[in-house]
Amino acid sequence: MQKFKVPFKVLIITILLIITATAFTGCGQKEEVSKEQQITVTDLAGREVTLKAPVDKVILQYSGSGGGFITLLALEGKEAPKKIAGWDPGLKEYRYDMWQKFLEAIPELENIPDVGNIDKETFSVEKVVSLKPDVLILPLDLYRNAKEVVSKLEDAGIPTVVMDYHSETLENHTKSALLLGRILGKEKRAQEITDFYKEQVNKVYSRLEKIEKSKPAVYVECGSQGPSTYGNSYGNYMWGALTEQCGGTNIAKGKIENYGPLNPEYILKTNPDVIIITGSYWPKTPDSMRLGYIADPEESKNLLKNFTKRPGWENINAVKNNRVYSINHGLSREIWDFVPIQYLAKVFYPEEFKDLDPVDSFKEFHERFLPVDYSGVWMMSLTD
């Protein structure tokens, strides 16, 4: 067999071409990995904000109360602490069961610096600046009272992006989650979460339009103070907004702008058809309503019964007809509020929504998006 000899010059040229092509390919790969760029987004306050994206570090407020932490956790999973430069202590103080559950799965949460609360005037601008974050994430209702803080941070080169889970609208919920996904560089994951969210809430909204029954009168109270003190009820805000959207008539609407306690005499006079006492885990108040990851069913039921023993409550229709319920307070203003939407609709119209199982929906959300397992008790009635 005759051997074919490659001329030396041709061999050298071929090797050089291969090296050049490899070099260009390597450059292309680096550019693809490095996606950092300046982007301009429109936040939920209607502001155009320019910032570096994807962001490496964020500052959070309202960590346990609709400030975007649960969405960030669903987006980032166990990597969430790497993205949080600092936050308020709200999750630990007001959602103790969530704090314990998340801390068990992600111990690094303990190391996130506490920068204080803007609404309690403990927020430290100096500490935030020293942490060198890329952005401050604020809920809309807090932003309205934080213009001075926002201005100081912007002077230091730290932009603010506003989200809104408190108005309880499908539009603002999805916009908020997609906005956070965009600035974190998790657009695909954010789309998956919002698609799931819309699918779950539309199981309610698509049916409500066809229901022609009279709406039940509903009283909602935050059970953080225990039975001896009347806790906050809600106007066209948070639980009040959810009540109306799920086909109930909120007895606090027009009496309270955002939140505050109703007069006990007014509650008796209005005689609601349904009573909802929200629960969480408030260790400082032993007789407060308790629900969440570490709640015990029997203990929670006894705590709920105690609220019905208030003076005059034995005459309220909701108590006489065993239509007294409880749901976790922390579910009302985050990307997982499809759970109370489903539960409230089922409570208000049991026949029309008898096939709907909000517990199963919540379990699926955990399986698909959260780095912890479902546990505990999140909703219940006196007859459960």
KOLLO-212971 format. One line per 2 residues: number of its first residue (from 1); their letters; for each residue x, y, z of C-alpha. Coordinates in Angstrom, 1 decimal, decimal comma, always signed. Example, Ala and Ser with C-alpha at 12.3 -4.5 7.8 and 13.67 -1.06 7.14 Angstrom:
1 = AS = +12,3/-4,5/+7,8  +13,7/-1,1/+7,1 $
This chain:
1 = MQ = +0,0/+0,0/+0,0  +1,4/+3,4/-1,0 $
3 = KF = +1,8/+5,9/+1,9  +0,4/+9,4/+1,5 $
5 = KV = +2,7/+12,1/+2,8  +1,2/+15,4/+3,9 $
7 = PF = +3,5/+18,4/+2,9  +5,1/+20,0/+5,9 $
9 = KV = +3,6/+23,5/+5,1  +0,1/+22,1/+4,8 $
11 = LI = +0,5/+20,4/+8,2  +1,6/+23,5/+9,9 $
13 = IT = -1,3/+25,6/+8,4  -3,8/+22,9/+9,5 $
15 = IL = -2,5/+23,0/+13,1  -2,7/+26,8/+13,2 $
17 = LI = -6,2/+26,8/+11,9  -7,3/+24,3/+14,6 $
19 = IT = -5,6/+26,4/+17,3  -7,3/+29,6/+16,0 $
21 = AT = -10,7/+28,0/+15,9  -10,4/+26,6/+19,4 $
23 = AF = -9,4/+30,0/+20,7  -12,4/+31,7/+19,2 $
25 = TG = -14,7/+28,9/+20,5  -13,3/+29,5/+24,0 $
27 = CG = -14,0/+33,2/+23,8  -17,5/+32,5/+22,7 $
29 = QK = -18,1/+30,2/+25,6  -16,8/+32,8/+28,1 $
31 = EE = -19,1/+35,4/+26,7  -22,1/+33,0/+27,0 $
33 = VS = -21,3/+32,3/+30,7  -20,8/+35,9/+31,5 $
35 = KE = -24,3/+37,3/+31,0  -24,0/+40,3/+33,4 $
37 = QQ = -25,3/+43,4/+31,8  -27,1/+46,7/+32,6 $
39 = IT = -30,9/+46,2/+32,2  -33,8/+48,5/+32,8 $
41 = VT = -37,0/+47,1/+34,4  -40,3/+48,6/+35,4 $
43 = DL = -41,1/+47,8/+39,0  -44,5/+47,6/+40,8 $
45 = AG = -44,3/+51,2/+41,7  -44,3/+52,1/+38,0 $
47 = RE = -40,6/+53,2/+38,2  -38,0/+52,4/+35,6 $
49 = VT = -34,9/+51,1/+37,4  -31,6/+50,4/+35,8 $
51 = LK = -29,3/+47,8/+37,5  -26,8/+45,2/+36,8 $
53 = AP = -28,3/+41,8/+36,1  -28,2/+39,0/+37,1 $
55 = VD = -27,7/+40,4/+40,6  -25,4/+38,7/+43,0 $
57 = KV = -26,7/+40,2/+46,3  -30,0/+41,6/+47,4 $
59 = IL = -31,3/+43,2/+50,6  -34,8/+42,1/+51,7 $
61 = QY = -37,5/+43,6/+53,9  -40,7/+42,0/+55,2 $
63 = SG = -38,9/+38,6/+55,0  -41,8/+36,9/+56,7 $
65 = SG = -44,6/+39,1/+55,4  -44,7/+39,3/+51,6 $
67 = GG = -41,3/+40,8/+50,9  -40,3/+38,3/+48,2 $
69 = FI = -38,3/+35,8/+50,3  -40,6/+32,9/+49,5 $
71 = TL = -40,4/+33,7/+45,8  -36,6/+34,0/+46,0 $
73 = LA = -36,5/+30,6/+47,9  -38,6/+29,0/+45,1 $
75 = LE = -36,2/+30,5/+42,5  -32,9/+29,7/+44,2 $
77 = GK = -33,6/+26,7/+46,4  -30,8/+25,9/+48,9 $
79 = EA = -28,6/+28,5/+47,2  -30,9/+31,3/+48,4 $
81 = PK = -28,5/+32,5/+51,3  -25,8/+33,2/+48,7 $
83 = KI = -28,1/+35,8/+47,1  -29,2/+37,6/+50,3 $
85 = AG = -26,7/+40,2/+51,5  -28,9/+41,2/+54,4 $
87 = WD = -32,5/+41,2/+55,6  -34,9/+42,1/+58,5 $
89 = PG = -35,6/+39,7/+61,4  -39,3/+39,3/+60,5 $
91 = LK = -39,1/+35,7/+59,4  -37,6/+34,7/+62,7 $
93 = EY = -39,9/+36,9/+64,8  -43,3/+36,4/+63,1 $
95 = RY = -43,0/+33,1/+61,2  -41,1/+31,1/+63,7 $
97 = DM = -42,3/+27,7/+62,3  -41,1/+28,7/+58,8 $
99 = WQ = -37,8/+29,9/+60,2  -37,2/+26,6/+62,0 $
101 = KF = -38,2/+24,6/+59,0  -36,1/+26,5/+56,5 $
103 = LE = -33,1/+26,7/+58,9  -33,1/+23,0/+59,3 $
105 = AI = -32,8/+22,6/+55,5  -30,5/+25,6/+54,9 $
107 = PE = -28,4/+26,3/+58,0  -26,6/+29,1/+56,1 $
109 = LE = -29,7/+31,3/+56,6  -28,5/+31,9/+60,2 $
111 = NI = -25,5/+33,8/+58,8  -27,4/+36,4/+56,8 $
113 = PD = -26,8/+39,8/+58,4  -29,7/+41,6/+60,1 $
115 = VG = -30,0/+45,1/+58,7  -33,2/+46,1/+60,7 $
117 = NI = -36,7/+47,0/+59,7  -37,6/+50,2/+57,7 $
119 = DK = -41,1/+50,3/+59,3  -39,7/+50,0/+62,8 $
121 = ET = -37,0/+52,6/+62,1  -34,2/+50,1/+62,9 $
123 = FS = -33,0/+49,9/+59,3  -29,3/+50,8/+59,0 $
125 = VE = -28,4/+52,5/+55,7  -24,7/+52,4/+56,8 $
127 = KV = -24,8/+48,7/+57,3  -26,5/+48,1/+54,0 $
129 = VS = -23,9/+50,2/+52,2  -21,1/+48,3/+53,8 $
131 = LK = -22,5/+45,0/+52,6  -22,3/+46,2/+49,0 $
133 = PD = -25,5/+44,8/+47,7  -26,7/+45,1/+44,1 $
135 = VL = -30,3/+46,0/+44,9  -32,8/+46,6/+47,7 $
137 = IL = -36,1/+44,7/+47,2  -39,1/+46,5/+48,8 $
139 = PL = -42,9/+45,7/+49,0  -45,0/+48,4/+47,6 $
141 = DL = -46,8/+49,5/+50,8  -43,4/+49,8/+52,6 $
143 = YR = -41,8/+51,7/+49,7  -44,5/+54,4/+50,0 $
145 = NA = -43,1/+55,3/+53,5  -39,4/+54,7/+52,7 $
147 = KE = -38,6/+57,4/+50,2  -35,8/+58,8/+52,4 $
149 = VV = -34,1/+55,4/+52,8  -34,4/+54,7/+49,1 $
151 = SK = -32,9/+58,1/+48,2  -29,9/+57,6/+50,5 $
153 = LE = -29,2/+54,2/+49,1  -29,6/+55,4/+45,5 $
155 = DA = -27,1/+58,2/+46,3  -24,7/+55,4/+47,4 $
157 = GI = -25,3/+53,6/+44,1  -27,7/+51,0/+45,3 $
159 = PT = -31,0/+50,8/+43,3  -34,4/+49,8/+44,7 $
161 = VV = -36,9/+47,5/+43,0  -40,5/+47,4/+44,3 $
163 = MD = -42,7/+44,3/+44,3  -46,3/+43,9/+45,4 $
165 = YH = -48,0/+40,9/+46,9  -50,2/+42,9/+49,3 $
167 = SE = -52,8/+44,1/+46,9  -53,7/+40,4/+46,2 $
169 = TL = -54,1/+40,7/+42,4  -53,2/+38,1/+39,9 $
171 = EN = -51,5/+40,7/+37,8  -49,2/+42,1/+40,5 $
173 = HT = -48,4/+38,6/+41,9  -47,2/+37,4/+38,5 $
175 = KS = -45,4/+40,6/+37,6  -43,6/+40,5/+41,0 $
177 = AL = -42,4/+36,9/+40,6  -41,3/+37,5/+37,0 $
179 = LL = -39,5/+40,7/+37,9  -37,5/+39,0/+40,6 $
181 = GR = -36,8/+36,1/+38,2  -35,5/+38,6/+35,7 $
183 = IL = -33,1/+40,4/+38,0  -31,8/+37,1/+39,4 $
185 = GK = -31,3/+35,6/+35,9  -33,9/+32,9/+36,6 $
187 = EK = -36,5/+33,8/+34,0  -37,4/+30,2/+33,1 $
189 = RA = -37,9/+29,2/+36,7  -40,0/+32,3/+37,4 $
191 = QE = -42,2/+31,5/+34,4  -42,7/+27,9/+35,7 $
193 = IT = -43,7/+29,3/+39,1  -46,1/+31,9/+37,7 $
195 = DF = -47,6/+29,4/+35,3  -48,3/+27,0/+38,2 $
197 = YK = -49,7/+29,9/+40,3  -52,1/+31,1/+37,5 $
199 = EQ = -53,3/+27,5/+37,0  -54,1/+27,1/+40,7 $
201 = VN = -55,9/+30,4/+41,1  -57,9/+30,0/+37,9 $
203 = KV = -59,4/+26,8/+39,4  -61,3/+29,2/+41,6 $
205 = YS = -61,8/+32,3/+39,5  -63,1/+30,5/+36,5 $
207 = RL = -65,9/+29,0/+38,6  -66,8/+31,9/+40,7 $
209 = EK = -68,3/+33,8/+37,7  -70,9/+31,0/+37,4 $
211 = IE = -72,0/+31,0/+41,0  -75,3/+32,9/+41,6 $
213 = KS = -75,8/+32,2/+45,3  -75,9/+35,1/+47,8 $
215 = KP = -72,4/+35,9/+49,2  -71,6/+34,9/+52,8 $
217 = AV = -70,8/+37,7/+55,2  -67,2/+37,0/+56,4 $
219 = YV = -65,2/+38,2/+59,4  -61,4/+37,7/+59,3 $
221 = EC = -59,2/+38,2/+62,3  -55,5/+37,8/+62,8 $
223 = GS = -55,2/+35,4/+65,8  -51,9/+36,7/+67,1 $
225 = QG = -53,3/+38,3/+70,3  -55,3/+35,3/+71,5 $
227 = PS = -59,0/+35,3/+72,3  -58,8/+38,0/+75,1 $
229 = TY = -57,8/+40,7/+72,6  -59,4/+41,4/+69,2 $
231 = GN = -56,7/+41,2/+66,6  -56,5/+43,0/+63,3 $
233 = SY = -59,1/+42,6/+60,6  -58,6/+43,9/+57,0 $
235 = GN = -60,2/+46,3/+54,7  -59,6/+46,1/+50,9 $
237 = YM = -56,1/+44,8/+51,7  -54,6/+41,4/+52,2 $
239 = WG = -57,1/+39,0/+53,8  -59,9/+41,5/+53,1 $
241 = AL = -59,1/+41,6/+49,4  -58,8/+37,8/+49,3 $
243 = TE = -62,2/+37,4/+50,9  -63,9/+39,6/+48,3 $
245 = QC = -62,0/+38,0/+45,4  -63,1/+34,5/+46,6 $
247 = GG = -66,8/+35,3/+46,7  -67,3/+36,5/+50,2 $
249 = TN = -68,5/+39,9/+51,6  -65,9/+41,3/+53,9 $
251 = IA = -67,6/+42,9/+56,9  -64,5/+45,1/+57,5 $
253 = KG = -64,7/+46,7/+54,1  -65,4/+50,4/+54,5 $
255 = KI = -64,7/+50,2/+58,3  -60,9/+49,7/+58,0 $
257 = EN = -58,7/+51,1/+55,3  -55,9/+48,6/+55,5 $
259 = YG = -55,8/+46,7/+58,8  -56,9/+47,2/+62,4 $
261 = PL = -59,3/+45,7/+65,0  -63,1/+45,9/+64,5 $
263 = NP = -65,4/+46,9/+67,3  -66,7/+43,7/+69,0 $
265 = EY = -70,2/+45,2/+69,1  -70,1/+45,7/+65,4 $
267 = IL = -69,1/+42,0/+64,8  -72,0/+40,8/+66,9 $
269 = KT = -74,4/+43,2/+65,2  -73,2/+42,2/+61,7 $
271 = NP = -73,6/+38,5/+62,6  -71,2/+37,0/+60,0 $
273 = DV = -71,9/+33,7/+58,3  -68,2/+32,7/+58,3 $
275 = II = -65,4/+33,5/+60,7  -61,7/+33,0/+59,8 $
277 = IT = -59,1/+33,3/+62,5  -55,6/+33,3/+61,0 $
279 = GS = -52,8/+31,5/+62,7  -49,0/+31,4/+62,6 $
281 = YW = -46,5/+30,7/+65,4  -46,2/+33,6/+67,9 $
283 = PK = -44,3/+32,0/+70,9  -44,7/+35,2/+73,0 $
285 = TP = -48,5/+34,7/+73,0  -49,2/+31,1/+74,1 $
287 = DS = -53,0/+31,3/+73,4  -52,6/+32,7/+69,9 $
289 = MR = -53,9/+30,7/+67,0  -51,1/+28,3/+65,9 $
291 = LG = -50,7/+26,9/+62,4  -47,8/+26,1/+60,2 $
293 = YI = -45,0/+23,6/+59,7  -44,8/+22,5/+63,3 $
295 = AD = -48,5/+22,8/+64,4  -50,2/+20,0/+66,2 $
297 = PE = -53,9/+19,3/+65,0  -55,4/+18,8/+68,4 $
299 = ES = -53,7/+21,8/+70,0  -54,7/+24,0/+67,0 $
301 = KN = -58,3/+22,9/+67,2  -58,5/+23,7/+71,0 $
303 = LL = -57,0/+27,1/+70,4  -59,5/+27,8/+67,6 $
305 = KN = -62,4/+26,7/+69,9  -61,2/+29,2/+72,5 $
307 = FT = -62,0/+32,1/+70,2  -65,6/+31,0/+69,9 $
309 = KR = -66,0/+31,4/+73,7  -65,8/+35,2/+73,6 $
311 = PG = -68,8/+37,0/+75,1  -71,8/+36,9/+72,7 $
313 = WE = -70,2/+34,7/+70,1  -72,5/+31,8/+70,9 $
315 = NI = -75,2/+33,9/+69,1  -73,2/+34,5/+65,9 $
317 = NA = -74,4/+32,4/+62,9  -70,9/+31,3/+62,0 $
319 = VK = -70,5/+29,8/+65,5  -74,0/+28,2/+65,7 $
321 = NN = -73,5/+26,6/+62,3  -69,9/+25,5/+62,9 $
323 = RV = -68,5/+27,7/+60,1  -65,5/+28,8/+62,0 $
325 = YS = -62,1/+28,2/+60,3  -58,4/+29,0/+60,5 $
327 = IN = -55,7/+29,3/+57,9  -52,0/+30,2/+58,2 $
329 = HG = -51,5/+33,9/+58,3  -48,2/+33,8/+56,3 $
331 = LS = -49,9/+32,4/+53,3  -51,8/+35,6/+52,4 $
333 = RE = -49,2/+37,7/+50,6  -46,7/+35,7/+48,6 $
335 = IW = -46,6/+33,6/+45,5  -48,2/+30,7/+47,5 $
337 = DF = -51,4/+32,6/+48,2  -53,2/+30,3/+45,8 $
339 = VP = -53,6/+28,1/+48,8  -55,9/+30,5/+50,8 $
341 = IQ = -57,7/+31,4/+47,5  -58,6/+27,8/+47,1 $
343 = YL = -59,4/+27,3/+50,8  -61,6/+30,4/+51,1 $
345 = AK = -63,6/+29,5/+48,0  -64,1/+26,0/+49,4 $
347 = VF = -65,2/+27,4/+52,7  -67,6/+29,9/+51,2 $
349 = YP = -69,0/+27,5/+48,6  -68,4/+23,9/+49,8 $
351 = EE = -70,6/+22,2/+47,1  -69,2/+24,1/+44,2 $
353 = FK = -65,6/+23,5/+45,2  -65,9/+20,1/+46,9 $
355 = DL = -63,4/+18,6/+44,4  -60,8/+21,2/+45,1 $
357 = DP = -58,0/+20,2/+47,6  -55,9/+23,2/+48,7 $
359 = VD = -53,7/+20,9/+50,9  -52,8/+18,8/+47,8 $
361 = SF = -52,1/+21,9/+45,8  -49,8/+23,2/+48,6 $
363 = KE = -48,0/+19,8/+48,8  -47,4/+19,9/+45,0 $
365 = FH = -45,9/+23,5/+45,3  -43,5/+22,1/+47,9 $
367 = ER = -42,5/+19,2/+45,8  -41,9/+21,3/+42,7 $
369 = FL = -40,5/+24,5/+44,0  -39,4/+24,5/+47,7 $
371 = PV = -36,3/+23,0/+49,2  -38,3/+21,7/+52,2 $
373 = DY = -41,0/+19,0/+52,7  -44,6/+19,8/+53,5 $
375 = SG = -45,5/+19,2/+57,2  -47,8/+20,4/+60,0 $
377 = VW = -51,3/+22,0/+59,8  -52,0/+25,0/+57,6 $
379 = MM = -55,8/+25,2/+57,5  -58,6/+23,7/+59,6 $
381 = SL = -62,2/+24,0/+60,8  -63,9/+23,3/+64,1 $
383 = TD = -65,3/+20,1/+62,6  -62,0/+18,7/+61,1 $
